[in-house]
Structures are given as structure tokens and as C-alpha cells.
């Protein structure tokens, strides 16, 4: 996340960088672990959500309330940009996308989610919750 914030122009070794990375870490902690399920059909790149929180603070300022923004619709937009894929370990190692590509996607999608949200784009309510429920087979 430090690379994402620095790419957005946040000065290295600054309080702003610490705030951006901290927002991402805090959002990661807020993501509920999906329930273990024998009916899981795929995996999702939930890393997009912490990347969105980090990118929001990196592009708007250290005092930005990322958690509030996530609750006010940014989470829904970020969740729409997650990748739904074969669970790790079940695809052949040479089958794309690889883990490195997915990490790059999460950072780019997190940044894009903040740009869309700032421009006024509205996501479908509870996109994250509905996607995870559909993927892991939760009711």
C-alpha cells in the first residue's frame, strides 16, 4: 500500500503516507472473514477494499475519513472491481491470472474506485456482501 500511496504523490516518510497505509490496514481489519463453506465456487480479491481506502487518503489528504467513505458507498464501488476466480491452489500454476497480476489489479482497482466515487458514481448497495455470499455459498 505504501507503493500505491507514493504513486499517488504522497511524500515518503510522511504522516500522510502513514495515514494512507493505516487506512488500508484498518479497512483490511474490517473485512469479515468469509465463512468456511464446502459449497465455495470461487475466491474473490478482497484486497481491492483496503487499496481503495489507502488510495482515498493518498489522493485527498491525511485527515480523510476512509472508514466513513467506505461505509458511504466506496466499498460498493470497490467490490464491483474485485476479481472472482478459481480458488488459489485449484488452478494450474501456468493459468492466468497469477498472484502478482492480481495484486497489481487490486492496487489499480482501489485507485479507480476512489476516482469513480469522487466523481459521483454510485455502486449497487451491499455489492461486497452479496458477492462474497454468492462465491462462498453462504445464505
Phi, psi and omega in degrees: 000333178297323178294318178299312180297317179296323178295331178280359176100008179287131180296139178297153177055036180247163175296328178297318177297315179299321180293319180295312179295319178299323178296320178294316179297318179296321179292322177302319180292335181279345182285118179291141177293132179294143180296145175295135184213137176279353181256012180299132182252348183195184174232156178235151180272081180292351180298343179298325183294309176298325178296323179294317179297317179296312182296325179298312179294322181294331183260349183239339178133156185296335182271006181293137177273085183296319180298318178297318179296319179299319180289337183264019173125340180296324179301319181295320179291314180298319181296328178292343181260004178291155175263128173261126188212175175299138180303145179306138179091346181262343177264156178293147185301335182269001181275125179287162356273146178280169182301322179297318177298319181293324177294316176299320177299316183298317180295315180294319180292324176298316178296314181299320179301319180292323179294318178295315181296317179297328179281354177100007177292139182245133178268169176289129180304139177063031178303315181299308183299317181292321180295312180298318179299319180292322184286317183268357177079019179285152180290000000 
